[in-house]
Amino acid sequence: MGKQQDVGEADRHSGSGNTAHRPIGGSTDARLALAQDPTTPQMTLIDLASDPSAAVRKAVAGRADAPAQALRPLTRDHDRQVREAVARNPSTSIANLLRLVKDADRWVRWAVAGNPGCDESIRQVMSKTSDKELRGLLAESRELEPELAARLIDDVSPEVRERLATHTHDPDVITALLADRTARVRKGVARNPRTTAEQRSALATDPVVDVRAALVRAVELSEADLARLADDRAVQVRLAMATSEVVPPHIRQALTRDSDEMVAAAARDFRPGAGSASVVRAPRIAHRPSAGAGRSGGGTAQ
């Protein structure tokens, strides 16, 4: 389904069939069923967009076939879940997404980041927002323009830089973030499967234990790096190797003789697929956790 299209007045007066305008009445449940019915005419959906029930308006807001005349007023709906539904709707126009990405409610803003219609003009707005989570969602975008990635390299939030480090496909961005002074950012680089062998070797000697532990859980390493890390001074690193899905069997076998019994036991008891191997997660496109849990936080996320 493409972007929303305006519908003409001719639909209102058409005869039978999908374009026939149905009078709206009855209970809320009946109107909700009408809003959810795929055969409901577009002129009826426009009328339902001003329904007194938020549930009915939300149903219209989520329809990919909803006309522009229905979605446009719903971007200003007083119920934030209605606006969030519009923000997720793949048929919502760029103009409406630009309005919603500046919404007062964080869940609405975050929903825009996951909309397939989110383009460079919207990502430009996201890069300049004070909303740290929205910038973080931008940092995880595969379509991130080099100019915006360069801006996020210097983001004030270490979390945003970490998320960029983990998900970026840009070799120049990886190189820049490898030198970041904040350990959690380098930890993000360590989890990025697009690092070079040379960069992985550098991370294998990182002074921070968490960075080295993240590295052995996430990516394949050279024999030299594996041998060095199997003898790492930090038990946490050796334990991470013992339970890593990407560590080869002969290294794990060597760890069964580790001086720390916890590491040795973990290596002996390892079963492929049984653990929680650290892999690059999909971008965290925000979804309201539950009907009750998402009712707070109408302002800018901190």
C-alpha positions in Angstrom: 0.0 0.0 0.0 1.4 3.4 -1.0 1.2 6.7 0.8 -2.3 8.0 1.7 -4.4 9.5 -1.1 -7.2 12.0 -0.9 -10.6 10.8 -1.8 -13.1 12.8 -3.8 -16.6 13.8 -2.9 -17.9 11.4 -5.5 -17.5 8.6 -3.0 -20.0 10.0 -0.7 -22.8 9.8 -3.2 -21.8 6.6 -5.0 -24.2 3.7 -5.2 -23.7 0.2 -3.7 -20.4 -1.5 -3.2 -17.3 -0.5 -1.2 -17.7 3.1 -2.0 -21.2 3.4 -0.6 -21.3 5.6 2.4 -22.7 3.9 5.5 -24.5 5.9 8.1 -22.8 5.6 11.5 -24.7 4.7 14.6 -25.1 2.1 17.2 -22.8 1.1 20.1 -19.1 1.7 20.4 -18.4 -1.9 19.7 -20.4 -1.7 16.5 -18.5 1.4 15.4 -15.2 -0.2 16.3 -16.2 -3.2 14.2 -17.0 -0.9 11.3 -13.6 0.9 11.7 -11.8 -2.5 11.6 -13.9 -3.9 8.7 -11.7 -4.0 5.5 -14.7 -3.3 3.3 -15.7 -0.1 5.1 -15.7 2.8 2.6 -13.1 5.5 2.9 -15.7 8.2 3.4 -17.0 6.3 6.4 -13.5 6.0 7.8 -13.2 9.8 7.5 -16.3 10.1 9.6 -15.1 7.5 12.1 -11.8 9.5 12.5 -13.9 12.0 14.6 -15.7 9.3 16.6 -16.1 10.1 20.4 -14.4 6.8 21.2 -10.6 6.7 21.2 -10.6 3.0 20.5 -12.5 3.7 17.2 -10.2 6.5 16.2 -7.2 4.4 17.0 -8.5 1.6 14.7 -8.8 4.1 11.9 -5.4 5.5 12.7 -3.8 2.1 12.2 -5.3 1.3 8.9 -2.9 1.3 6.0 -5.8 2.1 3.6 -7.0 5.0 5.7 -7.4 8.2 3.5 -5.4 11.3 4.2 -8.5 13.1 5.3 -8.8 10.6 8.1 -5.2 10.5 9.2 -4.4 14.2 9.1 -6.6 15.2 12.0 -5.6 12.2 14.0 -2.0 13.4 14.2 -3.4 16.1 16.6 -5.7 13.8 18.5 -5.8 14.4 22.2 -5.3 10.6 22.9 -1.6 9.8 22.5 -2.3 6.2 21.6 -4.2 7.4 18.6 -1.3 9.6 17.5 1.0 6.7 18.1 -1.0 4.5 15.8 -0.8 7.2 13.1 3.0 7.4 13.7 3.3 3.6 13.0 1.0 3.6 10.0 3.1 3.0 6.8 0.7 5.1 4.8 1.2 8.2 6.9 2.5 11.1 4.8 6.0 12.6 5.3 4.4 15.9 6.4 2.4 14.1 9.1 5.5 12.1 10.2 7.4 15.3 10.5 4.7 16.7 12.8 4.6 13.5 14.9 8.4 13.2 15.3 8.1 16.5 17.3 5.1 15.3 19.4 5.1 16.0 23.1 4.7 12.3 23.9 7.9 10.2 23.7 6.1 7.0 22.6 4.7 8.9 19.6 8.1 10.2 18.6 9.7 6.8 19.0 7.0 5.2 16.8 8.0 7.5 14.0 11.5 6.0 14.0 10.1 2.6 13.1 7.9 3.8 10.3 9.1 2.5 6.9 8.3 6.0 5.5 10.9 7.6 7.7 13.2 9.5 5.3 16.2 11.8 5.4 14.1 14.8 6.3 12.8 13.1 9.4 16.2 11.7 10.3 17.5 15.2 10.2 15.0 16.3 12.8 15.8 13.2 14.9 19.5 14.0 14.9 18.8 17.5 16.4 16.3 16.5 19.0 16.9 16.6 22.8 15.3 13.2 23.1 18.2 10.8 23.8 16.2 7.7 23.0 15.1 9.1 19.6 18.7 9.9 18.7 19.6 6.3 19.8 17.0 4.9 17.5 18.4 7.0 14.7 21.9 5.7 15.5 20.6 2.1 14.9 19.2 3.0 11.5 20.7 1.1 8.5 19.8 4.0 6.2 21.7 6.5 8.3 23.4 9.2 6.1 27.2 9.7 6.6 26.5 13.3 7.6 24.2 12.3 10.4 26.5 9.4 11.5 29.3 11.9 11.8 27.1 14.1 14.0 26.3 11.2 16.2 30.0 10.2 16.6 30.2 13.3 18.9 26.8 12.9 20.5 26.8 14.0 24.2 25.2 10.7 25.2 27.5 7.7 25.6 24.5 5.5 25.1 23.8 7.0 21.7 27.4 6.6 20.6 27.3 3.0 21.9 24.3 2.2 19.8 25.9 3.7 16.8 29.1 1.7 17.4 27.1 -1.5 17.6 25.0 -1.1 14.5 26.9 1.1 12.0 28.0 -0.3 8.7 30.3 2.7 8.0 34.0 1.8 8.4 35.0 5.4 9.1 32.5 5.6 11.9 33.8 2.3 13.4 37.4 3.7 13.3 36.3 6.9 15.0 34.4 5.2 17.8 37.2 2.7 18.4 39.1 5.6 19.8 36.2 6.8 22.0 37.3 7.4 25.6 34.1 5.9 27.0 34.4 2.1 27.6 30.7 1.4 26.8 31.2 2.9 23.3 34.2 0.7 22.6 32.1 -2.2 24.0 29.6 -1.3 21.3 32.3 -1.5 18.7 33.4 -4.9 20.1 29.9 -6.3 19.4 29.9 -5.0 15.8 30.4 -7.8 13.3 31.7 -5.4 10.7 35.0 -4.7 12.5 38.3 -5.7 10.8 40.7 -8.3 12.1 43.1 -5.4 13.0 40.4 -3.6 14.9 39.5 -6.8 16.8 43.1 -7.3 17.8 43.1 -3.8 19.2 39.9 -4.5 21.2 41.4 -7.7 22.5 44.0 -5.6 24.3 41.5 -3.0 25.6 42.3 -2.0 29.2 38.6 -2.4 30.2 37.4 -5.9 31.1 33.9 -5.4 29.8 35.2 -4.5 26.3 37.3 -7.7 26.1 34.4 -9.8 27.4 31.9 -8.4 24.9 34.4 -9.0 22.1 34.8 -12.8 22.8 31.0 -13.2 23.0 30.3 -11.5 19.8 32.8 -12.1 17.0 35.3 -14.6 15.7 38.9 -13.8 16.5 42.3 -14.8 15.2 44.2 -17.7 16.9 46.7 -15.2 18.3 43.9 -13.1 19.9 42.1 -16.2 21.2 45.3 -17.6 22.8 45.9 -14.3 24.5 42.4 -13.9 25.8 42.2 -17.6 27.0 45.0 -16.6 29.4 43.4 -13.2 30.2 44.1 -11.9 33.7 40.3 -11.3 34.2 38.1 -14.2 35.2 35.2 -12.4 33.6 36.9 -12.6 30.2 37.8 -16.2 30.4 34.3 -17.1 31.6 32.8 -15.2 28.6 35.0 -17.3 26.4 33.9 -20.5 28.0 30.3 -19.7 27.3 30.6 -18.0 24.0 29.0 -19.5 20.9 31.7 -18.1 18.6 34.7 -19.5 20.4 36.1 -22.6 18.7 36.0 -26.0 20.5 39.8 -26.3 21.0 39.9 -23.1 22.9 37.0 -24.1 25.1 38.7 -27.5 25.7 41.7 -25.6 27.0 39.5 -23.6 29.3 38.3 -26.8 30.9 41.7 -26.8 32.7 41.4 -23.2 33.8 42.8 -22.3 37.2 39.4 -20.9 38.2 36.9 -23.7 38.8 33.9 -21.6 37.7 35.5 -21.0 34.3 36.6 -24.7 34.0 33.1 -25.9 34.9 31.4 -23.5 32.5 33.7 -24.8 29.7 32.9 -28.4 30.5 29.2 -27.8 30.8 28.8 -25.7 27.7 26.1 -26.8 25.2 25.7 -24.9 21.9 22.5 -22.9 21.7 21.8 -23.3 25.4 23.3 -19.9 26.5 22.4 -16.4 25.6 25.1 -15.6 23.1 25.7 -11.8 22.7 24.7 -10.9 19.2 23.9 -7.6 17.6 20.3 -7.0 18.4 17.8 -5.5 15.9 17.2 -1.8 16.3 15.1 -1.2 19.4 12.1 0.4 17.8 10.1 1.3 20.8 6.8 -0.3 21.5 4.6 0.6 24.5 5.2 -2.3 26.9 1.6 -2.7 28.0 -1.7 -0.9 28.2 -0.8 0.3 31.7 3.0 0.5 31.7 3.2 3.0 29.0 1.0 5.7 30.5 3.7 7.8 31.9 6.2 10.1 30.2 4.3 12.5 28.0 7.3 14.8 27.7 10.8 14.6 26.4 12.6 11.4 27.4 15.6 12.0 29.6 
